[in-house]
Amino acid sequence: QKFCSTCAIYRPPRSKHCAFCNNCVLRFDHHCSWIGNCVGLRNYRYFFLFISSTAILLGIVLWVTAETIRRDTQHRRADDGLLAILIVLVEDPILLARGLYFLLALGVFVALALLTWYHITVIAVNLTTNEHIKDYYEGYDGDRHNPFDERSWLGNFTQVCCQPEKLPRGHWSYTEPRNMLGSPPSDY
């Protein structure tokens, strides 16, 4: 356990002090600018659910948009080639807007799908993003291993997504915060 002088606590393993939030975060994964908060022990499964469900929703939106564009261009042109679809898109500004929307949604979908896949692979080996990026458990000779790995992807998914979000009582120490004069704060 390391002592955090800012928060005046002994941090448990896998915890880190976030410079953006100015808090120690249990099982620190990363600070997410999308949600404006740290992702850690108590909200990682909700973050993962958020990005994966958003990717699924965006996939459905892409499919509906593509079908709408295909249906509208099919009525205007007899041939079904890509060139015919492009000609119709240029001739009709509403279809052109749908096409541009499709391209924008496709770019966001690819980014979210890759992010979801990354988090699936990180969960499968029971690492946090911070540990993965810093190669925290990689030794010079490869003998260091992740002590939190359950040795199966199913066990790791169960631990990350299904187990309680609390540390056992007494697992980490807390030093009473002090006010500017050095005495503990009074309770009102």
Salt bridges, closest charged atoms under 4 A:
ASP29 OD2 - HIS30 ND1 2.54
GLU67 OE1 - ARG70 NH2 2.99
ASP72 OD1 - ARG71 NH2 3.37
ASP72 OD2 - ARG98 NH1 2.31
GLU91 OE2 - ARG77 NH2 3.24
ASP92 OD2 - ARG76 NH1 2.73
GLU131 OE1 - ARG14 NH2 2.85
ASP149 OD2 - ARG151 NH1 3.30
GLU165 OE2 - ARG45 NE 3.30
